[in-house]
Amino acid sequence: MAKGDLDFGLLVNIMTAIGESRAERAPSSTGQLMHLVPSEIGTGAAALNHLDRHVDFLRDDNYLIIGGPAGLYRLLRLTPKGQKFVQPELAEFGLAAMLPEVVKSAEQQIQILTYPAGEKEGLLFKLRDAIARNAPDLIAKIIVEAGARAVGSGA
């Protein structure tokens, strides 16, 4: 990581910490997150500046709302996008289920493979079997396998 780059791990840790404090219904403050700043950054103003750069990024990317100052620190709340980050299943709230469309697309990709019919039928069977068993890890594996074959076959 180059000097001045944002720390991906710190971004995730900030979101996780704010997500964990949601039950309190009070906003988090940057002061409560100071312990997340890596020790090699330093302490005091250096650590706060480093943390604020990351908080500003999360605000600019619409994950956080920054409230007024709480003394030296700023108050932080999750946006709806931030809520989805810390609780991914919320992304499907109010939307039609995505799985049927994913399955339909995967089946179409399998059909256009230039592999023998038996291999294509085997992949289709595995996909439908994984869906019937409600096995998301297996569904993902089959979709990746079919995608890799499609790319490898030039389809």
N, C-alpha and C positions, 0 to 999 in steps of 0.2 A: 504494500500500500504506500503510495507516494505521500509525502508530507502535505497536509491540507485536505487529503481525501476524507470523505465521510466513512465512518466505520459501520459496515453493514451489521455487525453483531450488536453494536450499541443501538442502532435504529430498532432492531428486533427487541432488544432488552427494554428499551423505553416503552414500546407498544405493549409488551407483555406486562410490565409493571403497572402501567396505567390501566390495562385491562383487568388486572387482578384487584385493583382498587375500586372498580365499578360498584361493588356491593355497598360501599360506604356512601355512595351518592354525593360525595363531596368531591370537588375537583382536586386533582393531584397538582403538586407544584414542582417546579424544577428543583427546588430545595430537597424534596423527597427523593429525587433521582440522582443526586450528586454521587452517591455510592456506586453508581453504575459506570462512572467515568474511569477508564483504565488509569492505574497509578502512574504510568510513565508520562501521562499528560501533565501531571502536577496537581496542585490543589488550589483552592481559592478561586481567584479571578480566572486563571488559566483553565481550570476544570469547568467553571461555569460558562466561559466563552465557548469551549469545546461542546458542551452539552447544548447550549443555545443554538449553535450552528445546526446540530442534528434536529432539534425541536423545530427550528425554522423550516428545514427541509420537509419534515413531516406535516407541518402546517401548509406549506406551499403545495404539497402533493395531496392535500385535502384529507389527511388522516387525523389531524388534530385541530382544535380551536384553541387559540391562546386568549385567555381572558386578561383582565387588568393585572397589574403587578400586585404581588403579595409581598410587599417590602422589596427586598433585593431579587426575589424570585417571581416567576410568572405562573399563573394558574393554567392548567391544561385539562381539556376535555376531549373525548373521542367524538369524531364526526360519525355519520352513518357508515362511511367507508372504513373508518377506523374500527367501528364495531364489527364489521365483516372481517377485518383483518384478524382480530383477536378471537372471533367466534365465526369461523368460515361457513358453518351451516346456515348462517343468516343470509348468505348470498342467494340462496334459493327461495327465500321468503317472498311470497307473492308472485312467483314465476312458475311457469309450466315446468314440469319435470324435464330435465335435460337428457336423462339416460335414453329414452326412446329415440331421440334424434342422433345421439352418439352411436347407438347400436345400428340404426339405419345407415348412417354414414360408413361405419366400419364394414357392414355387410356389402355395401356398394364397392368399397375399396377391395374387399376380398374377391368380389366377382370379376373385377377388371385385371386381377393378377394373371400373368401369363404362365402360371403353374398348371400342372395337370389337374383335371377336375377332382380327382380323389383328394388331393392336398387342399384344394379350396373348400371342398365339402367338409374335410376334417377341421379346418379352421372355423367354418361356420358352426359346426357341431360344438366345438369347444366353447365358442362365444355364447351360443344359446344355453349350453349346459352351465356355464359360469353365471349367467343371468338367472337361470332357474334356481341355482344354489345360493344366489345373493352373495356372490364372492367378488367384491370390488377389486381386490388385489389381482385375482385371476383375470378378470375382465380387462384391467389395465395391461396386464402382461400380453394377452392375446391381441389387443389393439396395437401395442408396440410391435409385436411380432409381425402382424399383418402390414403395418406401416413400413417396417424394415424390409419386408419382402417386396412391397410395392416400389420402394425407392431402389432396391437392388435389381428389380426386373425392368426398371425404366418406365413403369406404368405411370 
